[in-house]
Amino acid sequence: MYGANNSQSSGVKGTSEPTSENVQVFEVTVDKLNVRDKPNRNGYLLGSLLKGDRIEVITTSGDWKVFLYKNQVAWVLSVYLKPL
């Protein structure tokens, strides 16, 4: 499962599955980052990530990054992530 490697309160675990070559790892740079079901601020709030959490991004669409969160497709704003 793709998700944050830091699972202390986000409830997301790191991946043990092989990753494809086009998947990129990013780290959350803000205290709390909302995770949504659509690439807009009105999308349903699925949960949140904490500063330092890492995600494996599948693709990018505009200002949004796509990754798997609790086994479902989720979106976060790119501006709050830094590539590793």
Secondary structure as UniProt FT lines:
FT   TURN            8..10
FT   TURN            21..22
FT   STRAND          24..28
FT   STRAND          32..36
FT   TURN            41..42
FT   STRAND          45..50
FT   TURN            51..52
FT   STRAND          54..57
FT   STRAND          59..61
FT   TURN            62..63
FT   STRAND          64..69
FT   TURN            70..71
FT   STRAND          72..77
FT   HELIX           78..80
FT   STRAND          81..83
//
